[in-house]
Each structure stands twice: as structure tokens, then as C-alpha cells.
Amino acid sequence: MKERLGGGASARKAGQRPPPLAAVVRTPATILGVDPSLRGTGYGIIVPGKPHPQTLAMGTIACPAGWDRSRCLVKISDTLRTVIAEHQPTVCVIEGIFFVQNLKTALIMGEARGAAMAAIAAAGLDIYEIATRKVKQAIVGYGAAQKSAVATMVQRMLNLTELPAPDAADALALALTHAREASRYQLKPLKKI
């Protein structure tokens, strides 16, 4: 048992002390948040820190209404590959699947989500998902908060000079929520996909 915990004879023989538990558990990650949508996929990258997390990048992958779905999916995938290559995030959090009444809308959203996840997974990042209501609850304190309220709180939490665009704000909110959840000791693990 001592061997597995790092305090066994092999650690003592080498004259090394095992790293403190906090150093093992709380290594800061560079977090990519993604809010997928066919016409406006938001992304945001943060590095958790004190007094506030640092924002490395944010934006919206906009696709005009006249574009074919396939062209939009390629743009989502290509843009995320470029963002990942430039900023080297270590983990990704994506908006969880939600219920919609229109089957066509659900399929289109699933396609956008799939294009994003394929690019992220190809880069070797672990992908987690968080439900929209949970993100709004964590950021605003109300699970049915409006997009404008989320954007305002994200601006404050990240100390941004300007209000982020709605889709980028949602992606940053996902990253902030993941950072908060990952830093806590939990009985229920984060939902990895």
C-alpha cells in the first residue's frame, strides 16, 4: 500500500520525498470550452489562476446561413484544430446534450457537436461535458439565466475589458465551470466522454 501511495521504500531509497498531494491533484490545466452550433460555435481558452483566471483566446466560428451544412462542419473542425495547435489546451469541456422538441434541430446540433469533438479528440485532449443548466447555475446562480447574464458574469470573473460575444461567453462559462468543478474533491467524478 505504501508503495502505491508514493511513500514506500523505493522513494526513501532514492532520497526523494513524494510530491505533496496538492501538487499531484491540482496541477493547473489550460481549458478549452466549446459551445457547439452549426452557425455559431463558441470557443474560449482559459488558464485557472488567482485572483482570476487568464483568458488565452475566445471567439465564434461563424458560418453564414447560405453555406451548406457540410461546409460549416469543415470550418468548425478546421478552426478548432488551428486554435488547439496555437494555444495547446490540455483539456476540453463541451456543452452537454440537451433536449429539443424539433428533431431536425437536434440532428444539426449533433452534427456540429460531432465535428467539434472529432477535431478535439484527434488532438488527444480529454473531453468532458457539462449540462447547460449546471453551467448557468455555477456562473450566474440561476439555472435558467439569460445569455446576457452569463456574458456579464463571465466578463467580471475573467476581468475582461469588453463583454464577450454570446457564443464565446458560453464557451468561457463552460471552461470556468470545469475549472471550478475540477478543483474540488468530489464523490461523483466529472463526466468524461
C-alpha positions as CSV (number, residue, x, y, z in Angstrom):
1,M,0.0,0.0,0.0
2,K,2.8,2.4,0.9
3,E,4.5,1.8,-2.5
4,R,1.3,2.8,-4.4
5,L,1.0,6.0,-2.3
6,G,4.5,7.0,-3.1
7,G,5.8,6.9,0.4
8,G,7.3,3.4,0.3
9,A,10.8,2.1,0.5
10,S,11.7,2.9,-3.2
11,A,11.0,6.6,-2.6
12,R,13.1,6.6,0.6
13,K,16.0,4.7,-1.1
14,A,16.4,7.3,-3.7
15,G,16.4,10.0,-1.1
16,Q,13.4,11.6,-2.6
17,R,10.2,12.7,-0.9
18,P,6.9,12.1,-2.6
19,P,5.3,15.2,-4.0
20,P,2.6,16.8,-1.8
21,L,-0.9,15.6,-2.6
22,A,-2.0,19.1,-3.6
23,A,0.7,19.2,-6.3
24,V,-0.5,16.0,-7.8
25,V,-4.2,16.8,-7.7
26,R,-4.3,20.4,-8.6
27,T,-2.0,20.9,-11.5
28,P,-3.5,23.8,-13.4
29,A,-4.8,22.9,-16.8
30,T,-5.3,25.0,-19.9
31,I,-9.0,24.5,-20.5
32,L,-10.8,24.8,-23.9
33,G,-14.5,25.4,-23.6
34,V,-16.7,24.7,-26.7
35,D,-20.3,25.7,-27.2
36,P,-21.2,23.9,-30.5
37,S,-23.7,25.2,-33.0
38,L,-23.8,25.0,-36.8
39,R,-23.9,28.7,-37.4
40,G,-22.1,30.0,-34.4
41,T,-19.8,27.6,-32.4
42,G,-18.2,29.5,-29.5
43,Y,-14.8,28.7,-28.1
44,G,-12.8,30.0,-25.2
45,I,-9.5,29.0,-23.6
46,I,-8.5,29.8,-20.0
47,V,-5.8,29.1,-17.5
48,P,-7.1,28.9,-14.0
49,G,-5.3,31.2,-11.5
50,K,-5.6,33.8,-8.8
51,P,-7.0,36.4,-8.4
52,H,-8.8,35.5,-11.6
53,P,-8.3,33.0,-14.5
54,Q,-6.3,34.2,-17.5
55,T,-8.1,34.2,-20.9
56,L,-5.9,33.0,-23.7
57,A,-8.4,33.1,-26.6
58,M,-12.1,33.4,-27.4
59,G,-14.2,33.6,-30.4
60,T,-17.1,32.4,-32.5
61,I,-16.8,30.2,-35.5
62,A,-19.5,31.9,-37.7
63,C,-21.0,30.2,-40.7
64,P,-23.3,32.2,-43.0
65,A,-26.9,30.9,-43.5
66,G,-26.2,30.3,-47.2
67,W,-23.5,27.8,-46.5
68,D,-24.2,24.1,-46.9
69,R,-24.0,22.1,-43.6
70,S,-21.0,20.2,-44.8
71,R,-19.1,23.4,-45.4
72,C,-20.0,24.6,-41.9
73,L,-18.8,21.3,-40.3
74,V,-15.5,21.6,-42.1
75,K,-15.0,25.2,-40.9
76,I,-15.8,24.2,-37.3
77,S,-13.4,21.3,-37.3
78,D,-10.6,23.2,-39.1
79,T,-10.9,26.3,-36.9
80,L,-10.8,24.2,-33.7
81,R,-7.7,22.4,-34.9
82,T,-6.0,25.7,-35.5
83,V,-7.0,27.1,-32.1
84,I,-5.8,23.9,-30.4
85,A,-2.5,24.0,-32.2
86,E,-1.9,27.6,-31.4
87,H,-2.9,27.6,-27.7
88,Q,-2.1,23.9,-26.7
89,P,-5.0,23.4,-24.2
90,T,-4.7,20.3,-22.1
91,V,-8.4,19.5,-21.5
92,C,-11.7,20.3,-23.2
93,V,-15.2,20.8,-21.8
94,I,-18.2,20.9,-24.2
95,E,-21.8,21.7,-23.7
96,G,-23.8,18.7,-22.7
97,I,-26.6,17.3,-24.9
98,F,-29.9,19.0,-24.2
99,F,-33.4,18.2,-25.2
100,V,-35.0,19.9,-28.1
101,Q,-38.5,19.5,-29.5
102,N,-37.6,19.7,-33.1
103,L,-35.8,16.5,-34.4
104,K,-34.1,18.3,-37.3
105,T,-32.6,20.9,-35.0
106,A,-31.3,18.1,-32.7
107,L,-29.6,16.3,-35.6
108,I,-28.0,19.5,-36.9
109,M,-26.7,20.4,-33.4
110,G,-25.4,16.8,-33.1
111,E,-23.5,17.2,-36.3
112,A,-21.8,20.4,-35.1
113,R,-21.0,18.8,-31.8
114,G,-19.5,15.8,-33.6
115,A,-17.4,17.9,-35.9
116,A,-16.0,19.8,-32.9
117,M,-15.4,16.6,-30.8
118,A,-13.6,14.9,-33.7
119,A,-11.1,17.7,-34.0
120,I,-10.6,17.9,-30.2
121,A,-10.2,14.1,-29.8
122,A,-7.8,14.0,-32.8
123,A,-5.6,16.4,-30.8
124,G,-5.5,14.0,-27.9
125,L,-7.4,16.1,-25.4
126,D,-9.7,14.6,-22.7
127,I,-13.2,15.8,-23.3
128,Y,-15.7,16.4,-20.5
129,E,-19.3,17.6,-20.8
130,I,-21.4,19.8,-18.5
131,A,-25.1,20.4,-18.8
132,T,-26.2,24.0,-19.7
133,R,-28.3,24.4,-16.6
134,K,-25.3,23.4,-14.4
135,V,-23.1,26.0,-16.1
136,K,-25.6,28.8,-15.7
137,Q,-26.1,27.8,-12.0
138,A,-22.4,27.9,-11.4
139,I,-21.7,31.2,-13.2
140,V,-24.9,33.2,-12.5
141,G,-26.5,31.3,-9.7
142,Y,-29.7,30.6,-11.6
143,G,-30.0,27.6,-14.0
144,A,-32.4,29.4,-16.4
145,A,-30.3,32.6,-16.7
146,Q,-30.3,34.5,-20.0
147,K,-27.3,34.6,-22.2
148,S,-26.7,38.3,-21.4
149,A,-26.4,37.5,-17.7
150,V,-23.9,34.7,-18.4
151,A,-21.8,37.1,-20.6
152,T,-21.8,39.8,-17.9
153,M,-20.7,37.3,-15.2
154,V,-18.0,35.8,-17.4
155,Q,-16.7,39.3,-18.1
156,R,-16.4,40.0,-14.4
157,M,-14.9,36.6,-13.5
158,L,-12.2,36.9,-16.2
159,N,-11.7,40.6,-15.7
160,L,-12.3,41.3,-19.4
161,T,-12.4,44.8,-20.7
162,E,-15.3,44.1,-23.1
163,L,-18.4,41.9,-22.9
164,P,-17.7,38.7,-24.8
165,A,-19.9,37.7,-27.7
166,P,-22.7,35.4,-26.6
167,D,-21.4,32.1,-28.0
168,A,-17.8,32.8,-26.8
169,A,-19.2,33.8,-23.4
170,D,-21.0,30.4,-23.2
171,A,-17.8,28.6,-24.1
172,L,-15.8,30.6,-21.5
173,A,-18.5,29.8,-18.9
174,L,-18.1,26.1,-19.6
175,A,-14.3,26.4,-19.1
176,L,-14.8,28.4,-15.8
177,T,-17.3,25.8,-14.5
178,H,-15.0,23.0,-15.4
179,A,-12.1,24.7,-13.6
180,R,-14.2,25.2,-10.5
181,E,-15.5,21.6,-10.6
182,A,-12.1,20.0,-11.2
183,S,-10.5,21.9,-8.3
184,R,-13.0,20.4,-5.8
185,Y,-12.9,17.0,-4.2
186,Q,-16.0,15.2,-5.4
187,L,-17.7,11.9,-4.7
188,K,-19.1,11.9,-8.3
189,P,-16.4,12.2,-11.0
190,L,-16.7,14.7,-13.8
191,K,-18.5,13.4,-16.9
192,K,-15.8,12.4,-19.4
193,I,-16.8,11.5,-22.9
